[in-house]
């Protein structure tokens, strides 16, 4: 009944079908003698994350089957929520799949779906985690509560002995469960689901108890979902029930569990609810770009996308079922119409909008200056905006300069510690990496640097800088000086001069500030040999660097 | 005197020069003499005629040379036999004894007493022997005449080998003169001045040689491609957005785009967070709008269910390196919505974005994003498709295909694929979509205004175009500057 057919992906046209439906046949691999089809699913379509859901989606899309209706039976089991979980993992929902028969394939799929849900919507179990149990080994009513770790004692899944929570955490620290420990570790109490006899079902989000573990022979499955996010808990439970209730003796039937909250109020889970939305047919049609569809045709298109739709006059009544939690807005329905119609069947129209293009002045000027610098015989380089702390400070003999740099809190390597405050480091690294080039080396870059600035929204500001470097047998100071004069001539600026500076990055007596009017806008000079050494440059270098923004 | 002058002088006195004989008589290197002959032949006037000949001469092999130095094997062996004879087994220990012994026996130089009491012993048969082979080899070496029959024997013994030598018989040419008029290599200003170019002869130009390398400046290939993309947008009437703002906050980068706060993109392993300055001052964010964003995330509104979670301003305040230029698009659209009357716009940007992801051959921590958007009343998915065809046609790409995709801030969303004739397959070249109402309506954009947008990276199409497999060969300090200097003019529409 599920439509799972191992041969299906091999049929011609399967890849195109995936493409049109919006999933991607990413790879076909042979693993352990089995052909595996790796299919990328859009991040919001949890219902397609298992073979059962995906084949149902595709079969409905092809019109080979219809969307099932789910029946939720009255609760026979109860789950009490204790106030003690409030601070650590406040929400729980649960369901029972009665009289279920799993094969090896569907059992594996069941486990895999839980893994996937843990990973994405559960954010590596931090927001949501799932426990599934053999209901026949436990006895309700169940209890969701939290206890100090030393008081928790049970035999965890696939371990041989009974142990306390701290003991099992010591073991888990060394295996694949390590990343999940920190989700609750800082809490004085750990969450726990137990049955009426005190048997531990699970210690979410870390581990289940061994006692209630499910197997191929399990007939009745108790599913509990604990969470920090109530909405996501519901989505996860609906998704699992939606996909696996088809293996129950009465397919698509789920038995509810009554949740008794700490304040005594109760609700029934899973919701498996549908909401009915009414949309204006013409509006739906308009945004999708389909000009000629009738309301009836729109309804048919939506039915292909697992959305039941019926025509009610000018309106389209759309039933959004428990497997389509991705539908938040009319625009999601419009997308489904477009997908069902076929993106590649939508007639193309050119927007009828007359506009006059305006460039950003700073970019326009930058391009003109770049061309002038190239005309002067300099080679353009393109270097990274991120660099190490030392690159903008001690390596340039200005240790205090690091204070002005924007600092990154989570760099994976030292090359991404700060945003550059000068274009020099990249320029010098380029020179160092290109020792086989004919001399002299003449390089330039026109790009942004970033500094802290308390006046702006983020406390930072970009500036467009011009930097040029000469490296040769002689220092070439007069060359970069000549380049400055040339650029100023091209910028039609006469009101500038250079003035000796004691900037430590320069060779003593060979550095100067560039003054525009009365304001310093940059500097030029022969680099100090210690700077060259830091960047592993073996030739004397002269550099020119200034801020282009005053000229914009 | 130069060698070519020597040749001319000699020819004025004698009829013919045999280059081999002339070289040996005058102690000249034959190769250099041939060079001088060829240089005379290359002159535009025929100073000399030269007829190429060849002779085969014998040259000593290494073994032959060793005979000249040490004597032939047979002579060496003969010399080793004393008057009282020598035991054969001792004699045979000498180098090359086998050949030497057999030759000496044939020549009748030695005799063997097999019944000697000490064992087989070798005695001299003649008192004196002449090493004829050595003498003949010496003669050959000095080009003296040697009997042809003997030559064949020496050849058989691999002591000599034939070598073909080319030489010239040089005679006067039709324009023979002992005074050479040198042809000019180049036309000079002086020649124009004094008119001498009329009389001068000029060297033939070597059209096969490369021209002289030009010293020049060079623009970076990726930025040349950027220039072309900018031009395409400007041609299409798109205005440029101000993207000189690498540091953004979570609010504009994510929240304004209706990207929930638990979204994986907001994790530390995808995004660079800033530790200093760590936060945006909340008072600097537009208060009214911020409230609307918060309530749309939490409870929906504007026709949306929202995400139903507790939205925290502290997440929105976190400073980050922008993960996309769409943060700027959001600012621009917000600004657009604050105008008294909505005016439709077309906008674009090309600038750096940052991702804290694992680096590989095609991914760096920073890359350039190209983004275009149109905001107008009643835009449809058909308009998006239409403008994408127009845009990509300018890039020389006419075959497009669209795949449904998911993106938190666009719906519908489409991945853009183009058919790559070289790779013979459809490759993803960009992403596109219509911004979600949950993003636009809280900004104050009118309800009937839709915004269509698309984005692609600058690096990826550039790498495909230039066949670069490793992104580090294209940007960063490790690029080979030769690549920059040799990169051709960027013509995107020329496939």
Interface residues (C-beta under 8 A of the other chain):
Chain A: X19 X20 X21 X22 X24 X42 X43 X44 X45 X120 X123 X127 X229 X230 X231 X286 X287 X288 X289 X291 X328 X329 X330 X331 X332 X334 X335 X338 X339 X343 X344 X346 X347 X348 X349 X350 X351 X353 X354 X355 X356 X357 X358 X359 X360 X362 X363 X367 X370 X371 X373 X374 X375 X376 X377 X378 X379 X380 X381 X382 X383 X384 X385 X386 X406 X407 X408 X409 X410 X411 X412 X416 X419 X426 X429 X430 X432 X433 X434 X437 X441 X442 X443 X448 X450 X452 X454 X457 X458 X459 X460 X462 X464
Chain B: X215 X216 X217 X218 X219 X220 X222 X223 X227 X230 X233 X234 X235 X236 X237 X238 X239 X240 X241 X242 X243 X244 X245 X246 X247 X248 X249 X262 X264 X268 X272 X273 X274 X275 X276 X277 X278 X280 X281 X284 X285 X300 X302 X303 X304 X305 X306 X307 X308 X309 X319 X321 X344 X345 X346 X352 X354 X356 X364 X365 X366 X374 X376 X378 X379 X380 X381 X382 X383 X384 X385 X386 X387 X389 X390 X401 X402 X403 X404 X405 X406 X411 X412 X413 X414 X434 X436 X437 X438 X450 X452 X475 X476 X477 X478 X479 X480 X481 X482 X484 X485
